[in-house]
Amino acid sequence: MNNENNYYKAPFLFMDDVVQLKEAIIVAQNHYGDQRNGTLDWDAYCQKRIDQLERVLYKIDSEDYKELPTPPTKEI
């Protein structure tokens, strides 16, 4: 396990994409919340998934938006 590398991606998303992604995360959280049935192990699993999705949602919300760079112009 010592030779594992840590990688990350910085996706290029527009505001509409971010809104749809956040809505999908909330739908998934609600789904896991509705799947709870009173069984200790299953409820713990559902809560774990909700917490994982909450961390992703927090990362999306806390990220700053950057302005698109102006593309270079070609001179003829």
Secondary structure as UniProt FT lines:
FT   TURN            2..3
FT   HELIX           15..34
FT   HELIX           40..62
//
